[in-house]
């Protein structure tokens, strides 16, 4: 889940890391996010 303010450069993100090891593409999702 993410949120972004319309006027200010403020963003927030909620991400649960627990499923990364359980999901087949979990690590790729995390790598893609860190490259943003």
N, C-alpha and C positions, 0 to 999 in steps of 0.2 A: 504494500500500500504506500502511496506517495502523495505529497501535497506540495503545491507551489503557490506563493503569493502573487496576485495579479500585478501589483505595483512595484514591489521590492524584490530584490534578488535573494529570496529566502526559499529554501526547499527543505523538505523533511522526508524521511523514508523509514518505513518499518519493515524489517526483513528477518525472518526466523531462520537461523542457520542450521537448525537441527535436521531438516529434511535433506540437506545437501548430500549426505552420505547414503541416504535411502533412495534418492531419485537418480535415474540413470544419467540425467543431464545436469545435475545439481552443480557440479564444479564449473561447468561451462557457463551456466547462468551467472555464477559469482564472478568469474573471470570477465565476462562481457560487461557486467556492471562496473567493475573496478577500472575498466578501460574507458569509461565514459568521460 
